Amino acid sequence: MRSFDSLYKQGRSFEDVYRAITGTLLKKSRQADLICYAVPGHPTVGEATVEKLQRIAPRLGVKIEVVAGLSFLEPLLSHLNIDLLDGVTVFDALSIEKLKEPVRNHLVLAQVYSKAIASRIKLRLLELYPADYPVLVVKAAGMARVGTFRTTLNALDHHSGFDHCTTLYLSPYQGGNIGELIEIMVRLRSVDGCPWDRRQDHRSLRQYLIEEAYEVVAAIDNGDDRALVDELGDLLLQIIFHSQIAREENRFDFNNVVAAINEKLIRRHPHVFGTRNATDADAVRALWEEIKAAERKVEQNSASFTVDESLPALLRAFKLQKKAAEAGFDWPTIKGPLEKAREELLELEEACKSGGQAAVEEELGDFLFTLVNLARFLKVNPELALGKTTGKFIARFRYIADQVELSGSNFSDFTLEQLDNWWNEAKKSEK
């Protein structure tokens, strides 16, 4: 009988140890008709060497028979008084990075061999759970020396004594997650749900999607984190809403949406996930545009240049000009749009002198369109820029209105010069 304990002491990593054990067993199998490899617990629960043997041995003509045993899980669940059918998620602590969201089942983390692994678990789970989330540390489940102690996630690696018989337990997560949000939307769209929600379709929801996006921007501009949390939730709801409508029509669902953006992000970041190089923001932007152009395979025809008519006029013009530029129809330098803006302003002035309303409207539209193009060259989103200026105007005008109210008079009682003085006072207070 031979033990592999010495390999665990000599190996630089667990992978080295597993590779050495697997190689030794396969070598011995060629020297004997039958060999027995005994492991603690069940052979297929938490035994990387068994997994390797099952994958490699058949290719070498070696037959494997697995004799079932009692794993650590049964005595652990018995100790915790948990029914397996209530829902239990078991994770290898060494693969904790694969855990992507809080678990709504009982969570068991096995093979917490050391304080270093406990620290690794803590850092990962702090991205998903509150810092004070309770953790039960179970040592030697199923043995006479079984013991437990309670701690919190942020204090997990403050303790010692972790070994190959240590397991962590976290109770089902009660906070919100995407799965719960999807379930709520399914309920709202059901026969027993909300009549208004059931009546909606993609087109009827368009205005709300735009409104929620602008409210997110407003929260960002105001630096209001509480409002931003609320508005981002409203925007996410719109995505879930559209995904659920499509799911009911057997077109796609939220998982397809997530898979598509995951694939796109990886594809468009070959400097992160692949072999391309991009050392600064300008290089990344150039690489991004190169990849997008290849994806679209832009056709040089009028059908290519369309933008959703439901967009606000400034944003629609901005996107349309961007598409034209991507196809090669663009000024070489900022001098072009600057001169064009001056030209359009002169034409607007001439139209104003002529007094024709139709001509004024047309020339004003041309002037605005040119300003949007200038904004694109300056890397400024005109919709956001105008939104900020509008907000600034509102704040200043409210100051004027407050001064008028404090005076006990009406707006008509003041000259434009007096009102303008208050306007300048509002400007100074901003600085």
Residue pairs with C-beta under 8 A, 6 or more apart in sequence:
4 17
4 20
4 21
4 24
7 17
7 20
7 21
8 17
11 17
11 20
14 48
14 94
18 48
18 49
18 52
19 52
21 49
22 49
22 52
22 53
22 56
25 35
25 37
25 49
25 53
26 53
26 56
26 57
26 60
26 62
28 35
29 35
29 57
29 62
37 49
37 50
37 53
39 47
39 49
39 50
39 69
40 72
41 47
41 69
41 70
41 71
41 72
42 68
42 69
42 70
42 71
42 73
43 50
43 66
43 67
43 68
43 69
44 50
44 51
44 66
45 71
45 72
45 73
46 71
46 72
46 92
46 110
46 111
50 66
53 64
54 64
54 66
57 63
57 64
58 64
70 142
72 110
72 141
72 142
72 165
72 167
73 84
73 88
73 90
73 108
74 142
75 141
75 142
75 146
76 108
76 138
76 141
76 142
76 167
76 169
77 83
77 84
77 88
79 138
79 141
79 142
79 146
79 148
80 106
80 136
80 138
80 169
82 88
82 106
86 105
86 106
87 104
87 105
87 106
87 172
88 105
88 106
88 107
88 108
89 103
89 105
89 106
89 107
89 108
90 108
90 110
91 98
91 99
91 107
91 108
91 109
91 110
92 109
92 110
92 111
93 109
93 110
93 111
93 112
93 113
93 117
93 120
93 121
93 168
94 111
94 117
96 109
96 120
96 121
96 124
96 125
97 124
99 124
99 125
99 128
101 128
101 177
101 178
102 128
102 129
102 173
102 175
102 177
103 170
103 172
103 173
104 172
104 173
104 177
104 179
104 180
105 172
106 169
106 170
106 171
106 172
107 169
107 170
107 171
107 172
107 173
108 167
108 168
108 169
109 121
109 167
109 168
109 169
109 170
110 167
111 117
111 164
112 118
112 121
112 137
112 162
112 166
112 167
112 168
113 162
113 163
113 164
113 166
114 162
114 163
115 157
115 159
115 160
115 162
117 162
118 156
118 157
118 159
118 162
118 168
119 156
119 157
121 156
121 168
122 153
122 154
122 156
122 157
125 133
125 153
125 170
126 153
126 154
129 153
129 170
129 173
130 153
130 175
131 152
131 153
131 154
132 152
132 153
132 154
133 152
133 153
133 170
134 150
134 151
134 152
134 153
134 170
134 171
135 150
135 151
135 152
135 153
135 156
135 168
135 169
135 170
136 148
136 149
136 150
136 168
136 169
136 170
137 148
137 149
137 150
137 151
137 156
137 159
137 166
137 167
137 168
137 169
138 146
138 147
138 148
138 166
138 167
138 168
138 169
139 145
139 146
139 147
139 148
139 161
139 163
139 165
139 166
139 167
140 146
140 147
140 165
141 165
141 167
143 165
149 159
151 158
151 159
156 168
178 254
181 236
181 237
181 240
182 240
182 243
182 244
182 254
185 197
185 237
185 240
185 241
185 244
186 244
187 193
188 194
188 197
188 198
189 197
189 198
189 244
189 245
189 248
190 198
191 198
197 241
200 241
200 245
201 245
202 242
202 245
202 246
205 238
205 241
205 242
205 245
206 310
208 238
209 235
209 238
209 242
210 310
210 311
210 312
212 231
212 234
212 235
212 237
212 238
213 235
214 387
215 231
215 234
215 235
216 228
216 231
216 232
216 234
216 235
217 384
217 387
218 227
218 231
218 387
218 391
219 227
219 228
219 230
219 231
220 228
221 387
221 388
221 391
239 254
239 257
240 254
243 252
243 253
243 254
243 256
243 257
244 253
244 254
246 252
246 253
247 253
247 254
266 273
267 291
268 288
268 291
268 292
270 276
270 287
270 291
271 277
271 278
271 283
271 284
271 287
276 287
277 283
278 284
278 286
278 287
289 326
292 326
293 326
296 326
298 304
298 326
298 327
300 327
304 323
304 327
305 320
305 323
305 324
305 327
307 316
307 319
307 320
307 323
308 316
309 316
311 319
312 383
314 368
314 372
314 382
314 383
314 386
315 381
315 382
315 383
317 368
317 369
317 372
317 382
318 372
318 375
318 376
318 381
318 382
318 383
321 372
321 373
321 376
322 376
324 330
325 376
331 337
331 340
331 373
331 377
334 374
334 377
334 378
337 370
337 373
337 374
337 377
338 374
340 370
340 373
341 367
341 370
341 371
341 374
344 363
344 366
344 367
344 370
345 367
347 363
347 366
347 367
348 360
348 363
348 364
348 366
348 367
350 363
351 359
351 360
351 362
351 363
351 364
352 360
371 382
372 382
375 381
375 382
375 385
376 382
392 430
395 426
395 430
396 423
396 426
396 427
396 430
397 423
399 422
399 423
399 425
399 426
399 429
400 419
400 422
400 423
400 426
403 422
404 410
404 411
404 414
407 413
411 419
